[in-house]
């Protein structure tokens, strides 16, 4: 009974502190364990459990001698949790590619309007790595990393951080799937050529062209997805 009460109190206190923490700057220190216990009239055991919950939520870090401090919110925890939810789904690989199509055509369009010089440099570097690995069968993993990295850069260049949060777990699935599928990279030369077209459209600041190039690339992947996998399998088989 006491344990259940502590759990309810710690969850309530974590919610209250969360509302305060999101308004603080990363690195700011929170009140001490003793101060929080007095302020909210709870035991230090409840405060310690609250700290554990806040750490799990990615809101705070605990360092010796400093207590709880506001964590940098980089979205990794959200992406990991989203990835776990996807692994438990019943969706097919083809449906995953449909989701990717819907997201990435808009992502590329925004990237063409918002990209920076650094984004363009990063896109060119990813494509250079693709070209270097193109004719080397032993460089399959290098090709895959550069392939997925390209799409992550486009997500960043869109200027919308939510795209990066969604693309990261999607790419995690694609990485697992392609590494176990004997057909990857299917039509590698086409992948490189299409990536170059996307990068050029983004560099030109042409949203319509970037959208068209991305849709053309992803629809080609969807049409030939059977070449990437040994067999059509549910996403859950890759968990």
C-alpha positions in Angstrom: 0.0 0.0 0.0 2.8 2.4 0.9 4.7 1.6 -2.3 1.6 2.3 -4.4 1.1 5.6 -2.6 4.7 6.6 -3.2 4.3 5.8 -6.9 1.2 8.0 -7.2 2.9 10.8 -5.3 6.0 10.6 -7.4 4.1 10.6 -10.7 2.1 13.6 -9.6 5.2 15.4 -8.5 7.0 14.5 -11.7 4.1 16.0 -13.7 4.2 19.2 -11.7 8.0 19.6 -12.1 7.8 18.8 -15.8 5.6 21.9 -16.3 8.3 23.9 -14.6 11.3 22.2 -16.3 10.1 22.9 -19.9 10.4 26.6 -19.1 14.0 26.4 -17.9 17.2 26.5 -19.9 19.3 23.3 -20.3 21.9 23.1 -17.6 19.9 24.9 -15.0 19.9 23.3 -11.5 16.7 22.2 -9.8 16.2 22.6 -6.1 17.8 20.0 -3.9 16.2 16.8 -2.8 15.6 18.2 0.7 14.2 21.5 -0.7 11.7 19.6 -3.0 10.6 17.4 -0.1 9.9 20.4 2.0 8.2 22.4 -0.8 5.8 19.6 -1.7 5.5 18.1 1.7 6.6 14.6 0.6 9.3 12.2 1.7 12.8 12.2 0.2 12.0 8.7 -1.1 9.2 10.2 -3.2 11.6 12.9 -4.5 14.1 10.3 -5.5 11.5 8.3 -7.3 10.4 11.5 -9.0 13.9 12.2 -10.1 14.1 8.7 -11.7 10.9 9.4 -13.6 12.2 12.7 -14.9 15.4 11.0 -16.0 13.3 8.4 -17.9 11.4 11.2 -19.6 14.7 12.7 -20.7 14.0 16.0 -18.8 16.8 16.0 -16.3 20.2 14.6 -15.6 21.8 13.9 -12.2 25.4 14.6 -11.6 27.4 14.1 -8.4 27.7 17.3 -6.5 25.2 19.1 -8.7 21.9 17.2 -8.2 19.3 17.4 -10.9 19.9 19.7 -13.8 17.7 20.4 -16.9 18.7 18.1 -19.7 19.3 19.0 -23.4 16.2 17.9 -25.3 17.5 16.3 -28.5 14.6 14.1 -29.2 16.5 10.8 -28.9 14.3 9.4 -26.2 11.1 10.2 -28.2 12.6 8.6 -31.3 13.5 5.4 -29.4 10.1 5.1 -27.9 8.5 5.7 -31.3 10.7 3.0 -32.8 9.6 0.5 -30.2 6.0 1.2 -30.9 6.6 0.7 -34.6 8.3 -2.6 -34.0 5.2 -3.8 -32.2 2.9 -2.8 -35.0 1.4 -5.2 -37.7 2.3 -2.9 -40.6 4.1 -4.3 -43.7 7.3 -3.0 -45.3 5.2 -1.7 -48.2 3.1 0.4 -45.7 6.3 1.7 -44.1 7.4 2.9 -47.5 4.0 4.6 -48.0 4.6 6.5 -44.8 8.0 7.5 -45.9 6.7 8.8 -49.2 4.1 11.0 -47.6 6.6 12.5 -45.2 9.6 12.9 -47.4 8.1 14.7 -50.4 7.0 17.5 -48.2 10.2 17.4 -46.3 12.2 17.9 -49.5 10.0 20.8 -50.6 10.6 22.6 -47.3 14.3 21.9 -47.4 14.5 23.6 -50.8 13.1 26.7 -49.2 15.0 26.6 -45.9 18.3 24.9 -46.5 21.6 26.4 -45.5 25.0 26.2 -47.2 26.1 23.6 -44.6 23.1 21.4 -45.4 24.1 21.5 -49.1 27.7 20.6 -48.2 26.4 17.7 -46.1 24.1 16.4 -48.9 27.0 16.5 -51.4 29.2 14.6 -48.9 26.6 11.9 -48.4 26.3 11.6 -52.2 30.1 11.4 -52.6 30.1 8.5 -50.1 27.4 6.8 -52.1 29.5 7.2 -55.3 32.6 5.9 -53.5 30.8 2.7 -52.4 28.8 2.2 -55.6 31.0 -0.4 -57.3 32.4 -2.1 -54.2 30.2 -5.0 -53.0 32.2 -5.1 -49.7 31.1 -1.5 -49.1 27.4 -2.4 -48.8 27.2 -1.0 -45.2 28.9 2.2 -46.2 26.4 2.7 -49.1 23.5 2.0 -46.7 24.8 4.5 -44.1 25.3 7.2 -46.7 21.9 6.5 -48.2 20.0 6.9 -44.9 22.2 9.8 -43.9 21.2 11.7 -47.0 17.5 11.5 -46.0 18.3 12.6 -42.4 20.1 15.7 -43.8 17.0 16.5 -45.9 14.9 16.2 -42.7 17.2 18.6 -40.9 17.3 21.0 -43.8 13.5 21.2 -43.7 13.8 23.4 -40.6 11.1 21.4 -38.8 12.6 19.3 -35.9 9.6 17.0 -35.9 10.7 15.5 -39.3 14.0 14.5 -37.8 12.2 12.8 -34.8 10.1 10.8 -37.2 12.8 10.0 -39.8 15.3 8.6 -37.2 13.2 5.5 -36.2 12.0 5.0 -39.8 15.7 4.8 -40.9 16.3 2.4 -38.0 13.8 0.1 -39.5 15.1 0.5 -43.0 18.7 -0.1 -41.8 17.6 -3.4 -40.1 15.5 -4.5 -43.1 18.1 -3.7 -45.8 20.9 -5.4 -43.9 19.0 -8.6 -43.7 17.6 -8.3 -47.2 19.9 -9.9 -49.9 18.8 -7.5 -52.6 20.1 -4.2 -51.1 21.2 -2.0 -52.6 18.8 -2.6 -55.5 19.6 -0.4 -58.5 22.3 1.4 -56.6 23.3 3.6 -59.6 19.7 4.8 -59.8 19.7 5.6 -56.1 22.8 7.8 -56.5 21.5 9.5 -59.6 18.1 10.3 -57.9 19.9 11.6 -54.7 21.9 13.9 -56.9 18.7 15.2 -58.5 17.2 15.8 -55.1 20.3 17.6 -53.9 20.5 19.8 -57.0 16.8 20.8 -56.7 17.3 21.7 -53.0 20.5 23.6 -53.9 18.5 25.5 -56.6 15.9 26.5 -54.0 13.2 24.9 -56.2 10.5 23.3 -53.9 8.4 21.9 -56.7 11.5 20.3 -58.4 12.7 18.9 -55.0 9.2 17.4 -54.4 9.1 15.8 -57.8 12.6 14.4 -57.5 11.9 12.9 -54.1 8.6 11.4 -55.2 10.2 9.9 -58.2 13.0 8.3 -56.1 10.7 6.9 -53.4 8.1 5.6 -55.9 10.9 3.7 -57.7 12.0 2.2 -54.4 8.3 1.2 -53.7 7.9 -0.4 -57.1 11.0 -2.5 -56.7 10.8 -3.2 -52.9 10.5 -6.9 -53.6 14.1 -6.9 -54.8 15.2 -5.5 -51.5 13.8 -8.3 -49.3 14.1 -12.1 -49.4 10.4 -12.2 -49.0 7.5 -9.9 -48.0 7.5 -9.8 -44.2 5.6 -7.9 -41.6 7.6 -5.2 -39.8 7.3 -7.2 -36.6 9.7 -9.8 -38.0 12.5 -7.3 -37.8 12.2 -6.6 -34.1 
